Structures are given as C-alpha cells and as structure tokens.
Amino acid sequence: MNVLIVDDQPEVVESMAAGVNWTRLGAENVFTAYSVKEAQGVFERDRIDILLCDIEMPPTNGFALLRWVQERFSGVVCIFLTAHAEFEYAQEAVKLGSFDYILQPAPYAEIEAAVERAACKVREAENERRYSAYVQYRGEKDGEAPNRAEQTPVQRAMDYIRRNIDKDLSRADIAEAIYLNPEYLSRLFKRETGSSLNDYIITEKMRTAQSLLGDTNIPVSIIATKVGYSNFSYFSQVFKKYTGLSPLEYRTAKRRRKL
C-alpha cells in the first residue's frame, strides 16, 4: 500500500511522515509533496492508494488535485486534512467522494485511525476486483458470461437501493428502474423478504449513516445528505427512532467504545 501526503507546509508533511506509525498501518511507501504540481508528478510516477491532502494550497487547492486524480486514476482513497472548519469545505469534500475529513491539528492517533479505515477500503476494493476478475475468467472458461440479469427482481431492487443510497428514494423510482409495476414490486418484496420496501430503504440508509458516524469525521448535516435526507431535523428523528440515539449521541457512544 502506497500513501501520499500533500501539504504546502513542509513541517506539517514531515511531522506526519515521521509521527504516524506507517509500518503498523501496512504502508510500503510514504511519498510526500509540497504542492499540487509535485503531487501530480508523484501520481504519474508511482501507484498511490491513499492520499492525505491539505485543502488550501495556493494558487490551487486539494479539491482541484482530487478532481485531477479522479479523472486519471481509479481506486484512490482521499482523506482531507485542513485547519478550516467551514461547512462549505466539508460539503465539497463529500461531493467529491473523499473518504474522510480531519480538522487540524489532529493527534496522530486520529490520523492513524482514519488511515486504517481507508486501508480497509483499499483492501476491500482489491478483493472485489480480484473476485470480479475470477468470475469473469470462470465465465469465459465455462462459456458463460456473468449476467446481472440473472438477479431476481427483489435482488435488483436491493442493488438499486444500495447504489442510490444518497437519493430520496421512492417506490416508484425503484420500480421504474427495474421495469416493474410499483404495487407488484411492493407485494413481491414483502413476500420474499418479510419486510416492506420502505422499511428496507430506511434500514439501509440508517446502517450507512451509522457507519459514517462511527468511522468518519464528516459533519452530521453532511451525512444526512449522503443518505438522501435534505431535511436535517427529519433525518435526526428517523435516526433516533431507528437507533434510540440522536446522531451526535450515537457518534459519541461509538467513539467511546473504540477508546
């Protein structure tokens, strides 16, 4: 696993490179850069798995770097590090699909925890890639191409919900996406799973929210939008009904159990 640290303050880069226990985290190489241009050069020379990046780096910024990376390289997990707590920064970071957002100065333990979670995501993606390649190979070898159409309607509905968890999903939207009548889909879903379609949607959204609250530092208001709720108060009500705790209470309890 290769890591790249990018910040226009050399002391920050050097401190992080020396202070974090990269060996324990499984990093084979830790690269450093002091500007977006330098970082681009590293990406063009070496494969990078995890990017730890400052946001404000005049004359450009970390968001521009991540956009550049996403256009050219797949599978890079980004953690933004910034001394700025502006809501707009967190919002843009989430919009770009960054894995986490850490306010500086942060203790090394917090950075290590974020990198450890990012490393898990890198490994999971690699395992999925290898499995997909294996399935493709077996299919070609056996003369059978893997076909998503072999999924049942309920499986296709579940897959659509997971892939669109950030949307305000409705029964009609899902039914249209998988070419079924909404009422028929509801009956079929209930019969095969024992749960209503609406309950399943809420469960998946709340599970995703729980994961984000426990494993990232993304603001709660942004997490609400990541699971398809534009009304933060309503999201909080649904979350409390599902877990018995408010989003902030859940995050605090989760962090305490990890300590």
Backbone as JSON, one array per atom type, in Angstrom:
{
  "sequence": "MNVLIVDDQPEVVESMAAGVNWTRLGAENVFTAYSVKEAQGVFERDRIDILLCDIEMPPTNGFALLRWVQERFSGVVCIFLTAHAEFEYAQEAVKLGSFDYILQPAPYAEIEAAVERAACKVREAENERRYSAYVQYRGEKDGEAPNRAEQTPVQRAMDYIRRNIDKDLSRADIAEAIYLNPEYLSRLFKRETGSSLNDYIITEKMRTAQSLLGDTNIPVSIIATKVGYSNFSYFSQVFKKYTGLSPLEYRTAKRRRKL",
  "N": [[0.84, -1.2, 0.0], [0.62, 2.16, -0.92], [1.16, 5.48, 0.17], [0.42, 8.95, -0.09], [1.34, 12.09, 1.1], [0.24, 15.38, 1.1], [0.92, 18.75, 1.42], [1.29, 22.27, 1.66], [2.89, 23.2, 3.63], [5.92, 22.39, 4.7], [6.74, 21.52, 7.28], [4.47, 20.37, 8.36], [4.02, 18.19, 6.68], [6.41, 16.72, 7.07], [6.27, 16.21, 9.8], [3.99, 14.58, 9.97], [4.76, 12.45, 8.36], [6.8, 11.39, 9.89], [5.65, 11.01, 12.41], [3.39, 9.34, 12.36], [2.57, 5.9, 12.68], [3.38, 4.23, 10.22], [4.25, 1.72, 9.41], [2.86, -0.1, 11.02], [0.36, 0.34, 9.98], [0.53, -0.83, 7.56], [1.68, 0.39, 5.36], [3.7, 0.44, 2.53], [5.2, 2.3, 1.16], [5.73, 5.76, 1.77], [5.03, 8.64, 0.32], [5.83, 12.11, -0.27], [4.7, 15.47, -0.88], [4.78, 18.97, -1.7], [3.12, 20.65, -3.01], [0.37, 20.98, -5.32], [1.21, 20.5, -7.92], [3.62, 19.06, -7.54], [2.54, 16.81, -6.33], [1.01, 15.76, -8.42], [3.06, 14.93, -10.07], [4.1, 12.82, -8.55], [1.96, 11.0, -8.64], [2.02, 10.39, -11.34], [4.32, 8.94, -11.53], [4.26, 6.87, -9.63], [2.17, 4.28, -8.21], [-0.53, 5.2, -6.26], [-2.33, 4.59, -3.32], [-3.62, 5.69, -1.06], [-4.45, 9.01, -0.38], [-3.46, 11.71, 1.49], [-4.41, 14.88, 2.06], [-3.96, 18.4, 2.11], [-6.25, 21.2, 2.01], [-6.22, 24.04, 1.37], [-3.95, 25.24, -0.78], [-2.44, 27.47, -2.22], [-1.39, 28.35, -5.57], [-3.66, 26.88, -6.12], [-5.81, 24.19, -5.0], [-6.6, 21.44, -2.71], [-8.98, 20.22, -3.54], [-8.98, 20.58, -6.3], [-6.81, 18.98, -6.94], [-7.79, 16.43, -6.21], [-9.9, 16.16, -8.05], [-8.41, 16.07, -10.43], [-6.98, 13.71, -9.99], [-9.09, 11.84, -9.9], [-9.94, 11.86, -12.51], [-7.96, 10.48, -13.8], [-6.95, 8.26, -12.4], [-7.99, 5.27, -10.81], [-9.62, 4.08, -7.81], [-8.28, 5.47, -5.76], [-8.1, 6.45, -2.43], [-9.14, 9.2, -0.62], [-8.21, 11.39, 2.0], [-9.0, 14.34, 3.48], [-7.14, 16.92, 5.02], [-7.36, 19.65, 7.07], [-7.14, 22.97, 8.42], [-9.31, 24.49, 8.46], [-12.65, 24.95, 9.35], [-14.9, 25.39, 7.84], [-18.22, 24.92, 6.7], [-18.74, 24.71, 3.97], [-16.4, 23.63, 2.95], [-16.38, 21.0, 3.97], [-18.69, 20.09, 2.75], [-18.03, 20.21, 0.01], [-15.94, 18.39, 0.0], [-17.26, 15.98, 0.56], [-18.95, 15.88, -1.65], [-17.12, 15.4, -3.65], [-16.46, 12.86, -3.07], [-14.62, 12.18, -1.09], [-12.95, 10.19, 1.4], [-12.66, 10.78, 4.11], [-12.52, 13.56, 6.45], [-10.52, 15.56, 8.15], [-10.03, 17.74, 10.84], [-7.36, 19.9, 11.42], [-5.13, 21.12, 14.02], [-4.59, 17.63, 14.48], [-4.45, 14.76, 16.62], [-1.93, 12.21, 16.25], [-3.01, 9.68, 16.6], [-5.66, 9.92, 15.79], [-5.36, 10.45, 13.07], [-4.08, 8.09, 12.3], [-6.14, 6.26, 12.81], [-8.03, 7.01, 10.88], [-6.57, 6.51, 8.53], [-6.23, 3.77, 8.8], [-8.86, 2.87, 8.49], [-9.25, 3.69, 5.88], [-7.38, 2.1, 4.61], [-8.54, -0.39, 4.93], [-10.69, -0.09, 3.21], [-9.33, 0.11, 0.79], [-8.23, -2.47, 0.63], [-10.59, -3.99, 0.54], [-11.67, -3.14, -1.91], [-9.72, -4.09, -3.64], [-9.96, -6.83, -3.2], [-12.55, -7.22, -4.2], [-12.1, -6.54, -6.87], [-10.37, -8.58, -7.66], [-12.02, -10.78, -7.26], [-14.08, -10.25, -9.1], [-12.61, -10.41, -11.44], [-11.94, -13.09, -11.34], [-14.49, -14.3, -11.49], [-15.22, -13.44, -14.03], [-13.25, -14.73, -15.51], [-13.85, -17.44, -14.95], [-16.38, -17.54, -16.06], [-15.88, -17.07, -18.78], [-14.24, -19.24, -19.29], [-15.95, -21.37, -18.86], [-17.74, -20.88, -20.79], [-19.79, -19.21, -20.15], [-21.02, -16.09, -19.74], [-20.9, -13.8, -17.08], [-23.94, -12.54, -15.79], [-25.87, -9.9, -14.92], [-28.54, -9.81, -15.22], [-29.52, -12.17, -14.32], [-30.21, -11.84, -11.71], [-32.84, -11.8, -9.27], [-35.97, -9.94, -9.32], [-36.29, -8.72, -6.77], [-33.68, -8.78, -5.77], [-32.49, -7.1, -7.64], [-33.79, -4.74, -7.0], [-32.84, -4.3, -4.39], [-30.13, -3.95, -4.96], [-30.25, -1.62, -6.49], [-31.13, 0.2, -4.57], [-28.95, 0.23, -2.77], [-26.97, 1.3, -4.44], [-27.92, 3.8, -4.85], [-28.14, 5.17, -2.47], [-27.82, 7.73, -1.58], [-29.89, 9.16, -2.56], [-33.27, 10.52, -2.51], [-35.18, 8.14, -2.2], [-37.98, 6.57, -3.74], [-40.78, 4.32, -3.9], [-41.82, 4.28, -6.47], [-39.68, 5.24, -8.02], [-37.78, 3.17, -7.77], [-39.18, 0.97, -8.79], [-39.55, 1.81, -11.42], [-36.91, 1.84, -12.29], [-36.25, -0.85, -12.39], [-38.1, -1.86, -14.07], [-40.73, -2.65, -13.26], [-44.13, -2.86, -12.08], [-45.08, -0.57, -9.53], [-46.82, -1.38, -7.36], [-46.84, -4.14, -7.64], [-44.13, -4.68, -7.23], [-43.88, -3.96, -4.51], [-45.51, -5.89, -3.24], [-44.18, -8.23, -4.0], [-41.66, -7.82, -2.86], [-42.24, -7.77, -0.12], [-43.24, -10.35, 0.2], [-40.99, -11.95, -0.36], [-38.98, -11.09, 1.37], [-40.06, -10.51, 3.84], [-40.13, -8.03, 4.84], [-41.24, -4.64, 4.48], [-40.87, -2.64, 1.51], [-40.33, 0.07, 2.0], [-39.46, 0.01, 4.67], [-37.1, -1.42, 4.34], [-35.58, 0.36, 2.79], [-35.23, 2.48, 4.62], [-33.81, 1.12, 6.63], [-31.4, 0.45, 5.28], [-30.43, 3.02, 4.74], [-30.09, 4.04, 7.35], [-28.2, 2.25, 8.37], [-26.03, 2.86, 6.75], [-25.65, 5.51, 7.54], [-24.97, 5.09, 10.23], [-22.51, 3.8, 9.92], [-20.98, 5.86, 8.73], [-21.08, 7.8, 10.73], [-19.73, 6.53, 12.8], [-17.24, 5.86, 11.69], [-16.06, 7.99, 10.36], [-15.18, 11.53, 10.24], [-16.99, 13.21, 9.16], [-19.25, 15.93, 9.06], [-22.43, 15.81, 10.76], [-24.64, 16.93, 9.48], [-23.89, 16.78, 6.82], [-23.69, 14.06, 6.48], [-26.36, 13.4, 6.62], [-27.27, 14.31, 4.1], [-25.82, 12.57, 2.53], [-27.14, 10.2, 2.79], [-29.51, 10.72, 1.62], [-31.27, 12.62, 2.78], [-32.61, 15.75, 2.8], [-33.63, 17.36, 4.72], [-32.42, 18.06, 7.73], [-33.43, 17.89, 10.37], [-35.51, 16.05, 10.12], [-34.07, 13.8, 9.33], [-32.63, 13.36, 11.72], [-34.72, 12.69, 13.44], [-35.66, 10.29, 12.3], [-33.35, 8.74, 12.51], [-33.02, 8.6, 15.3], [-35.32, 7.24, 16.01], [-34.75, 4.81, 14.86], [-32.33, 3.95, 16.08], [-32.45, 4.7, 18.74], [-30.89, 6.7, 19.69], [-29.7, 10.07, 19.23], [-28.05, 11.35, 16.24], [-25.6, 12.63, 17.03], [-25.3, 11.67, 19.65], [-25.03, 8.97, 19.11], [-22.61, 8.95, 17.64], [-20.82, 9.85, 19.62], [-21.07, 7.79, 21.55], [-20.18, 5.61, 20.06], [-17.51, 6.32, 19.54], [-16.51, 6.33, 22.14], [-16.63, 3.64, 22.82], [-14.67, 2.69, 21.21], [-12.37, 3.64, 22.27]],
  "CA": [[0.0, 0.0, 0.0], [1.39, 3.4, -1.03], [0.48, 6.66, 0.71], [0.99, 10.25, -0.46], [0.96, 13.22, 1.96], [0.41, 16.63, 0.36], [0.64, 19.98, 2.18], [2.26, 23.3, 1.27], [3.73, 23.49, 4.79], [6.84, 21.25, 4.85], [6.81, 21.0, 8.65], [3.3, 19.52, 8.56], [4.28, 16.95, 5.94], [7.49, 15.97, 7.72], [5.78, 15.76, 11.1], [3.08, 13.47, 9.76], [5.53, 11.32, 7.83], [7.62, 10.82, 10.96], [4.89, 10.75, 13.63], [2.4, 8.27, 12.2], [3.17, 4.56, 12.6], [3.0, 3.73, 8.9], [4.54, 0.29, 9.32], [1.72, -0.8, 11.62], [-0.8, 0.51, 9.1], [0.73, -1.62, 6.34], [2.16, 1.2, 4.24], [5.0, 0.04, 2.0], [5.91, 3.54, 0.81], [5.06, 7.01, 2.12], [5.56, 9.71, -0.52], [5.46, 13.45, 0.18], [4.71, 16.55, -1.88], [4.52, 20.26, -1.06], [2.24, 21.43, -3.88], [-0.46, 20.15, -6.2], [2.03, 20.11, -9.07], [4.51, 17.99, -7.08], [1.7, 15.63, -6.09], [0.68, 15.2, -9.73], [4.25, 14.23, -10.52], [4.18, 11.55, -7.82], [0.93, 10.12, -9.19], [2.42, 9.95, -12.68], [5.46, 8.03, -11.41], [4.0, 5.75, -8.73], [0.77, 3.96, -7.89], [-0.91, 5.7, -4.93], [-3.59, 4.02, -2.83], [-4.26, 6.62, -0.11], [-3.99, 10.4, -0.49], [-3.76, 12.62, 2.6], [-4.22, 16.12, 1.31], [-4.43, 19.69, 2.61], [-7.19, 21.83, 1.08], [-5.71, 25.33, 0.9], [-2.57, 25.21, -1.27], [-2.38, 28.44, -3.31], [-2.51, 29.04, -6.21], [-4.81, 26.0, -6.33], [-6.22, 23.58, -3.73], [-6.71, 19.99, -2.67], [-10.13, 19.78, -4.32], [-8.54, 20.51, -7.7], [-5.96, 17.8, -7.05], [-8.61, 15.22, -6.19], [-10.58, 16.07, -9.35], [-7.39, 15.65, -11.39], [-6.7, 12.29, -9.71], [-10.25, 11.02, -10.26], [-10.02, 11.79, -13.97], [-6.85, 9.7, -14.36], [-6.6, 7.06, -11.64], [-9.13, 4.7, -10.08], [-9.37, 3.41, -6.55], [-7.51, 6.25, -4.79], [-8.92, 6.87, -1.29], [-8.64, 10.52, -0.21], [-8.54, 11.96, 3.32], [-8.62, 15.75, 3.51], [-6.64, 17.46, 6.28], [-7.45, 21.1, 6.96], [-7.31, 23.76, 9.64], [-10.52, 25.29, 8.26], [-13.86, 24.19, 9.72], [-16.04, 25.9, 7.09], [-19.19, 23.92, 6.25], [-18.62, 24.56, 2.52], [-15.28, 22.73, 2.68], [-16.84, 19.64, 4.23], [-19.69, 19.78, 1.73], [-17.32, 19.96, -1.25], [-15.17, 17.15, 0.18], [-18.21, 14.88, 0.43], [-19.41, 15.88, -3.04], [-16.06, 14.8, -4.46], [-16.29, 11.46, -2.7], [-13.48, 11.93, -0.2], [-13.26, 9.16, 2.4], [-12.77, 11.4, 5.44], [-12.23, 15.0, 6.52], [-9.99, 15.73, 9.51], [-9.62, 19.1, 11.21], [-6.03, 20.01, 12.0], [-4.22, 20.0, 14.3], [-5.22, 16.41, 14.98], [-3.46, 13.83, 17.17], [-1.53, 11.15, 15.33], [-3.91, 8.54, 16.76], [-6.85, 10.16, 14.96], [-4.94, 10.28, 11.68], [-3.84, 6.66, 12.11], [-7.44, 5.58, 12.77], [-8.62, 7.3, 9.58], [-5.79, 5.79, 7.52], [-6.53, 2.35, 8.97], [-10.16, 2.62, 7.85], [-9.04, 3.85, 4.44], [-6.65, 0.91, 4.15], [-9.54, -1.46, 4.84], [-11.45, 0.15, 1.98], [-8.43, -0.24, -0.32], [-8.15, -3.94, 0.56], [-11.89, -4.5, 0.1], [-11.79, -2.87, -3.34], [-8.81, -5.0, -4.33], [-10.57, -8.17, -3.15], [-13.67, -7.22, -5.13], [-11.55, -6.55, -8.22], [-9.86, -9.93, -7.93], [-13.15, -11.69, -7.36], [-14.74, -9.99, -10.38], [-11.75, -10.96, -12.5], [-12.07, -14.55, -11.26], [-15.81, -14.66, -12.01], [-15.14, -13.23, -15.47], [-12.41, -15.8, -16.05], [-14.59, -18.69, -14.89], [-17.47, -17.47, -17.01], [-15.34, -17.24, -20.13], [-13.72, -20.6, -19.39], [-17.08, -22.3, -18.93], [-18.62, -20.46, -21.86], [-20.93, -18.49, -19.59], [-20.7, -14.72, -19.34], [-21.66, -13.36, -15.9], [-25.06, -11.73, -16.25], [-26.62, -9.3, -13.81], [-29.96, -10.04, -15.47], [-29.91, -13.38, -13.61], [-30.73, -11.46, -10.4], [-34.29, -11.72, -9.15], [-36.42, -8.54, -9.2], [-36.01, -8.2, -5.43], [-32.23, -8.54, -5.71], [-32.2, -5.89, -8.44], [-34.28, -3.6, -6.22], [-31.87, -4.08, -3.3], [-28.91, -3.43, -5.57], [-30.52, -0.23, -6.88], [-31.19, 0.99, -3.33], [-27.58, 0.4, -2.26], [-26.2, 2.17, -5.35], [-28.52, 5.15, -4.86], [-28.49, 5.43, -1.07], [-27.78, 9.18, -1.35], [-31.07, 9.77, -3.19], [-34.54, 10.44, -1.79], [-35.76, 7.04, -2.96], [-39.39, 6.25, -3.61], [-41.16, 3.04, -4.5], [-42.0, 4.49, -7.91], [-38.35, 5.35, -8.63], [-37.15, 1.85, -7.8], [-39.94, 0.14, -9.72], [-39.25, 2.26, -12.79], [-35.52, 1.46, -12.61], [-36.14, -2.29, -12.67], [-39.16, -2.17, -15.04], [-41.84, -3.35, -12.63], [-45.21, -2.05, -11.53], [-44.78, -0.28, -8.12], [-47.6, -2.19, -6.43], [-46.37, -5.52, -7.75], [-42.82, -4.73, -6.57], [-44.1, -3.93, -3.06], [-46.02, -7.2, -2.81], [-43.11, -9.2, -4.21], [-40.59, -7.56, -1.88], [-42.75, -8.2, 1.19], [-43.36, -11.81, 0.21], [-39.68, -12.61, -0.41], [-38.07, -10.66, 2.45], [-40.76, -10.35, 5.11], [-40.05, -6.61, 5.21], [-41.78, -3.75, 3.45], [-39.84, -1.95, 0.73], [-39.99, 1.31, 2.68], [-38.65, -0.33, 5.85], [-35.77, -1.82, 3.87], [-34.88, 1.59, 2.39], [-34.83, 3.19, 5.85], [-32.77, 0.33, 7.29], [-30.13, 0.62, 4.55], [-29.97, 4.4, 4.94], [-29.63, 4.2, 8.73], [-26.95, 1.49, 8.51], [-24.98, 3.66, 6.11], [-25.42, 6.66, 8.42], [-24.24, 4.59, 11.4], [-21.12, 3.57, 9.51], [-20.33, 7.16, 8.52], [-20.95, 8.47, 12.03], [-18.74, 5.85, 13.61], [-15.94, 5.65, 11.05], [-15.52, 9.2, 9.73], [-15.4, 12.79, 10.95], [-17.86, 14.03, 8.32], [-20.31, 16.56, 9.86], [-23.7, 15.08, 10.75], [-25.53, 17.52, 8.47], [-23.46, 16.27, 5.51], [-24.06, 12.64, 6.46], [-27.79, 13.36, 6.28], [-27.41, 14.42, 2.64], [-25.21, 11.38, 1.91], [-28.12, 9.11, 2.8], [-30.72, 11.13, 0.92], [-32.18, 13.48, 3.55], [-32.32, 17.18, 2.67], [-34.09, 17.98, 5.96], [-31.59, 17.51, 8.8], [-34.27, 17.57, 11.54], [-36.23, 14.81, 9.84], [-33.06, 12.74, 9.4], [-32.34, 13.1, 13.13], [-35.88, 12.0, 14.01], [-35.67, 8.92, 11.79], [-32.19, 8.05, 13.08], [-33.28, 8.33, 16.73], [-36.34, 6.19, 16.06], [-34.12, 3.55, 14.44], [-31.24, 3.53, 16.97], [-32.67, 5.1, 20.13], [-29.97, 7.79, 19.99], [-29.54, 11.09, 18.19], [-26.8, 11.13, 15.52], [-24.44, 13.04, 17.83], [-25.18, 10.73, 20.77], [-24.51, 7.72, 18.55], [-21.19, 9.14, 17.32], [-20.08, 9.92, 20.89], [-21.06, 6.45, 22.15], [-19.34, 4.76, 19.21], [-16.11, 6.7, 19.77], [-16.12, 5.91, 23.49], [-16.42, 2.19, 22.81], [-13.43, 2.4, 20.47], [-11.21, 4.07, 23.06]],
  "C": [[0.88, 1.25, 0.0], [0.55, 4.6, -0.6], [1.2, 7.92, 0.22], [0.43, 11.33, 0.47], [1.25, 14.5, 1.2], [0.0, 17.82, 1.23], [1.7, 21.01, 1.78], [3.1, 23.78, 2.45], [4.64, 22.29, 5.05], [6.86, 20.66, 6.25], [5.63, 20.08, 8.96], [3.52, 18.16, 7.91], [5.3, 16.09, 6.68], [7.06, 15.42, 9.08], [4.88, 14.55, 10.95], [3.82, 12.23, 9.26], [6.31, 10.61, 8.92], [6.8, 10.36, 12.16], [3.89, 9.62, 13.56], [3.12, 6.93, 12.05], [2.73, 3.88, 11.3], [3.23, 2.23, 8.77], [3.38, -0.52, 9.88], [0.5, -0.76, 10.72], [-0.66, -0.26, 7.79], [1.19, -0.84, 5.14], [3.55, 0.73, 3.8], [5.86, 1.27, 1.69], [5.07, 4.74, 1.22], [5.74, 8.12, 1.32], [5.09, 11.05, 0.03], [5.53, 14.44, -0.97], [4.28, 17.83, -1.19], [3.68, 21.19, -1.93], [1.43, 20.46, -4.72], [0.37, 19.64, -7.38], [2.98, 18.97, -8.7], [3.73, 16.69, -6.9], [1.33, 14.96, -7.41], [1.86, 14.41, -10.29], [4.41, 12.88, -9.85], [3.18, 10.55, -8.4], [1.34, 9.57, -10.55], [3.58, 8.96, -12.64], [5.13, 6.76, -10.63], [2.51, 5.52, -8.54], [0.5, 4.4, -6.45], [-2.26, 5.12, -4.54], [-4.35, 4.99, -1.94], [-3.62, 7.99, -0.23], [-4.43, 11.17, 0.75], [-3.41, 14.01, 2.12], [-4.78, 17.34, 2.04], [-5.4, 20.28, 1.59], [-6.61, 23.12, 0.5], [-4.23, 25.24, 0.53], [-2.44, 26.14, -2.47], [-1.2, 28.15, -4.25], [-3.71, 28.15, -6.5], [-5.2, 25.38, -4.99], [-6.36, 22.07, -3.86], [-7.89, 19.45, -3.45], [-9.75, 19.62, -5.79], [-7.66, 19.28, -7.92], [-6.8, 16.53, -7.1], [-9.38, 15.06, -7.51], [-9.62, 15.55, -10.42], [-7.1, 14.15, -11.23], [-7.85, 11.42, -10.2], [-10.41, 10.87, -11.76], [-9.01, 10.81, -14.56], [-6.59, 8.37, -13.67], [-7.82, 6.57, -10.86], [-8.69, 4.12, -8.75], [-8.57, 4.17, -5.52], [-8.45, 6.73, -3.69], [-8.32, 8.16, -0.73], [-9.14, 10.91, 1.19], [-8.08, 13.41, 3.31], [-8.22, 16.16, 4.92], [-6.66, 18.98, 6.18], [-7.63, 21.76, 8.32], [-8.59, 24.58, 9.58], [-11.77, 24.44, 8.51], [-15.09, 24.64, 8.94], [-16.91, 24.76, 6.57], [-19.03, 23.64, 4.76], [-17.49, 23.6, 2.16], [-15.71, 21.28, 2.86], [-17.82, 19.19, 3.16], [-19.03, 19.43, 0.41], [-16.53, 18.66, -1.17], [-16.07, 15.93, -0.02], [-18.68, 14.76, -1.01], [-18.39, 15.19, -3.95], [-15.79, 13.34, -4.1], [-15.09, 11.17, -1.83], [-13.91, 10.97, 0.91], [-13.46, 9.77, 3.78], [-12.26, 12.83, 5.37], [-11.8, 15.28, 7.95], [-9.54, 17.16, 9.75], [-8.27, 19.06, 11.9], [-5.98, 21.17, 13.0], [-4.97, 18.82, 14.9], [-4.14, 15.5, 15.56], [-3.14, 12.73, 16.18], [-2.48, 9.95, 15.41], [-5.16, 8.69, 15.89], [-6.53, 9.96, 13.49], [-4.73, 8.8, 11.37], [-5.16, 5.89, 11.99], [-8.11, 5.78, 11.41], [-7.9, 6.54, 8.47], [-6.08, 4.29, 7.59], [-7.86, 1.99, 8.32], [-10.04, 2.72, 6.34], [-8.34, 2.63, 3.86], [-7.59, -0.28, 4.01], [-10.35, -1.32, 3.55], [-10.62, -0.22, 0.76], [-8.38, -1.76, -0.49], [-9.47, -4.54, 0.07], [-12.07, -4.31, -1.4], [-10.91, -3.81, -4.15], [-9.37, -6.42, -4.33], [-11.74, -8.28, -4.12], [-13.18, -7.29, -6.57], [-11.06, -7.94, -8.6], [-10.99, -10.93, -8.1], [-13.88, -11.52, -8.7], [-13.94, -10.56, -11.53], [-11.86, -12.48, -12.53], [-13.4, -15.0, -11.86], [-15.82, -14.52, -13.53], [-14.37, -14.37, -16.13], [-13.17, -17.13, -16.07], [-15.73, -18.7, -15.91], [-17.01, -17.7, -18.43], [-14.86, -18.67, -20.34], [-14.85, -21.6, -19.57], [-18.05, -21.95, -20.04], [-19.84, -19.75, -21.38], [-20.49, -17.11, -19.15], [-21.52, -14.35, -18.12], [-22.74, -12.37, -16.33], [-25.85, -11.22, -15.07], [-28.12, -9.55, -13.98], [-30.46, -11.29, -14.76], [-30.41, -13.07, -12.2], [-32.25, -11.48, -10.42], [-34.69, -10.25, -9.09], [-36.13, -7.93, -7.83], [-34.52, -7.91, -5.26], [-31.85, -7.3, -6.49], [-32.65, -4.64, -7.7], [-33.31, -3.27, -5.08], [-30.58, -3.46, -3.83], [-29.09, -1.96, -5.94], [-30.54, 0.67, -5.65], [-29.79, 1.26, -2.8], [-26.77, 1.37, -3.13], [-26.71, 3.61, -5.36], [-28.92, 5.59, -3.46], [-28.51, 6.92, -0.76], [-28.97, 9.91, -1.97], [-32.28, 9.65, -2.26], [-35.39, 9.4, -2.52], [-37.26, 6.87, -2.69], [-39.66, 4.9, -4.26], [-41.27, 3.16, -6.02], [-40.65, 4.56, -8.64], [-37.72, 3.97, -8.82], [-37.85, 0.95, -8.81], [-39.64, 0.51, -11.16], [-37.86, 1.8, -13.22], [-35.4, -0.01, -12.97], [-37.33, -2.8, -13.5], [-40.26, -3.05, -14.45], [-42.92, -2.36, -12.22], [-44.94, -1.82, -10.04], [-45.52, -1.17, -7.13], [-47.14, -3.65, -6.45], [-45.02, -5.67, -7.04], [-42.98, -4.77, -5.05], [-44.55, -5.28, -2.54], [-44.92, -8.26, -2.89], [-42.02, -9.06, -3.15], [-41.01, -8.06, -0.5], [-42.8, -9.72, 1.28], [-42.0, -12.5, 0.32], [-38.78, -12.26, 0.77], [-38.74, -10.59, 3.82], [-40.76, -8.92, 5.6], [-40.67, -5.77, 4.11], [-40.63, -3.06, 2.73], [-39.39, -0.68, 1.44], [-39.13, 1.06, 3.92], [-37.23, -0.7, 5.45], [-34.95, -0.6, 3.48], [-34.36, 2.32, 3.62], [-33.7, 2.44, 6.55], [-31.42, 0.51, 6.61], [-29.56, 2.02, 4.75], [-29.41, 4.59, 6.36], [-28.34, 3.42, 8.98], [-25.77, 2.26, 7.9], [-24.63, 4.86, 6.99], [-24.64, 6.24, 9.66], [-22.77, 4.38, 11.08], [-20.36, 4.88, 9.36], [-20.12, 7.9, 9.84], [-19.83, 7.84, 12.86], [-17.34, 5.83, 13.03], [-15.34, 6.87, 10.38], [-15.77, 10.4, 10.63], [-16.3, 13.74, 10.15], [-18.97, 14.62, 9.19], [-21.65, 15.84, 9.69], [-24.63, 15.62, 9.67], [-25.18, 17.03, 7.07], [-23.82, 14.8, 5.39], [-25.54, 12.5, 6.1], [-28.0, 13.42, 4.78], [-26.83, 13.2, 1.94], [-26.15, 10.19, 1.92], [-29.49, 9.6, 2.33], [-31.71, 11.98, 1.68], [-31.76, 14.94, 3.41], [-32.72, 17.94, 3.92], [-33.36, 17.32, 7.13], [-32.43, 17.09, 10.01], [-35.0, 16.25, 11.34], [-35.28, 13.62, 9.88], [-32.79, 12.36, 10.85], [-33.48, 12.33, 13.8], [-35.9, 10.53, 13.59], [-34.53, 8.12, 12.41], [-32.44, 7.67, 14.54], [-34.33, 7.23, 16.88], [-35.72, 4.83, 15.76], [-33.12, 3.04, 15.48], [-31.5, 3.8, 18.45], [-31.78, 6.23, 20.58], [-30.01, 8.83, 18.88], [-28.24, 10.8, 17.45], [-25.56, 11.49, 16.33], [-24.22, 12.1, 19.01], [-24.59, 9.41, 20.29], [-23.02, 7.83, 18.26], [-20.34, 9.15, 18.6], [-19.96, 8.54, 21.52], [-20.14, 5.51, 21.37], [-17.86, 5.04, 19.45], [-15.63, 6.24, 21.14], [-15.83, 4.41, 23.54], [-15.13, 1.82, 22.11], [-12.2, 2.74, 21.28], [-10.75, 2.96, 24.01]]
}
